[in-house]
Structures are given as C-alpha cells and as structure tokens.
Amino acid sequence: MMATGNETGRRSDAAALGAAGWLGLAAAPTFAVMALLTCVPGGDADMMCPAAHGVSPLSGMVPMYVLMSAFHSAPWLKLISRRRSALWCGVSK
C-alpha cells in the first residue's frame, strides 16, 4: 500500500483504499462469471482433464466458484445498504 503525507504530517491511504474497494467489488462478479463459464459443456476444462467426461456439472470447480462469489459479496451488500440508507434518509416526511 502506498501512503502519502498530507499537510498535517499524517499518512493518507485514500488512493490505496480506493483501489482495494474496486478490487473488492470486482471479485464477486468475476467468480460468478467463472462459475458460469466452468459449467458450460464442451469448455476448455474437458480438454485439460479428459477423465472428467460424464461428471456432474455441479461437482468440482462450479460449487467452489459459487461459494467464492457468495463469500466475496460483502462489498456489494455494503454498497447497496449505503445507497438504500442514503435514499431512506433523504426522503422527507
């Protein structure tokens, strides 16, 4: 992480935290796409592992990618929660 000093002498990690936030948001959709591409029949996985013919598409890598996508969905849930709370607080009674 790269830190820079500001006029008070304290370190500011705003740029690094911003990049980490974007990477956190990118993880869940990336794993979801990988799960979809892995369960497509006739993909590259068949060529790499010829013994895997006839195996259920729900065994192996697909459940792993689905679980990884679920475990990495926290940044999306926080973003949705923040936006909903901002909309809820902005509504006048």
Buried (B, 14 or more C-beta within 10 A) or exposed (E): EEEEEEEEEEEEEEEEEEEEEEEBBEBBEBBBEBBEBBBEEEEEBEEEEEEEEEEEEEEBBBBEBBEBBEEBBEBBEEEEEEEEEEEEEEEEE
